[in-house]
Amino acid sequence: KIRMRAYLQSQGSEVWEICEDPTYVILPQRVTLVEKERHEANCKALNALISALARPEFEHVSDCRIARELWNQLQNFHEGNIQVESRLFETH
């Protein structure tokens, strides 16, 4: 998590910030410079996140078009795996 956040920040602060922005939506038309920059940041973040995924992770999030949604699904996916692993460890 920390390494991916650092990598996204290295691609530009707006690339990481779009992953944290719950208000971002993909607009059918991007007219203003800000709208275009936010859309580009979302595309860069999605590309970086998807490029780092293994096949099972990709299949879990492949329908995401907004970086924040993908980031949240990945966090939930991995936190769930950690919880399962912890429970399995406790039962042995």
C-alpha positions in Angstrom: 0.0 0.0 0.0 2.7 2.5 1.0 4.9 1.7 -2.0 2.0 2.1 -4.5 1.0 5.4 -2.9 4.6 6.6 -3.2 4.7 5.5 -6.8 1.4 7.2 -7.6 2.7 10.4 -5.9 5.8 10.2 -8.0 3.7 10.4 -11.1 2.4 13.7 -10.0 0.5 14.8 -6.8 -2.8 14.9 -8.8 -2.4 11.2 -9.7 -2.5 10.2 -6.0 -5.0 12.8 -5.1 -7.5 11.5 -7.6 -7.3 8.1 -5.8 -8.4 9.8 -2.6 -11.1 12.1 -4.1 -14.6 10.7 -3.4 -16.2 13.4 -5.5 -14.5 12.6 -8.8 -16.8 11.3 -11.6 -16.0 10.7 -15.2 -17.7 13.5 -17.2 -19.1 12.8 -20.6 -17.4 16.0 -21.8 -14.4 17.6 -20.3 -14.5 21.3 -21.2 -12.3 23.1 -18.7 -8.6 22.6 -18.2 -9.3 21.4 -14.6 -11.7 18.7 -15.9 -9.2 17.6 -18.5 -6.4 17.4 -16.0 -8.5 15.5 -13.5 -9.5 13.0 -16.2 -5.9 12.6 -17.2 -4.8 12.0 -13.6 -7.5 9.4 -13.2 -6.3 7.6 -16.4 -2.7 7.7 -15.2 -3.7 6.3 -11.8 -5.8 3.5 -13.3 -2.9 2.6 -15.6 -0.4 2.5 -12.8 -2.7 0.5 -10.5 -3.7 -2.0 -13.2 -0.2 -2.5 -14.4 0.9 -3.6 -10.9 -1.9 -6.3 -10.6 -1.7 -10.0 -10.7 -4.4 -11.9 -12.7 -6.7 -12.6 -9.7 -6.5 -9.0 -8.5 -7.2 -7.7 -12.0 -10.2 -9.9 -12.4 -11.6 -8.6 -9.2 -11.3 -4.9 -10.2 -11.4 -5.0 -14.1 -14.7 -3.2 -14.3 -13.5 -0.1 -12.4 -13.2 3.1 -14.4 -12.4 5.5 -11.5 -9.1 5.1 -9.7 -10.6 5.7 -6.2 -13.0 2.8 -6.8 -10.2 0.5 -7.9 -8.0 1.6 -5.0 -10.8 0.9 -2.5 -11.6 -2.5 -4.0 -8.0 -3.5 -3.9 -7.8 -2.4 -0.2 -10.9 -4.4 0.7 -9.6 -7.4 -1.3 -6.2 -7.4 0.5 -7.6 -6.6 3.9 -10.0 -9.5 3.5 -7.1 -11.8 2.6 -5.1 -10.6 5.6 -8.1 -11.2 7.9 -8.6 -14.7 6.5 -4.9 -15.5 6.9 -5.0 -14.3 10.5 -8.0 -16.5 11.3 -6.3 -19.5 9.6 -3.2 -18.9 11.6 -5.1 -18.6 14.9 -6.9 -21.9 14.2 -3.7 -23.9 13.7 
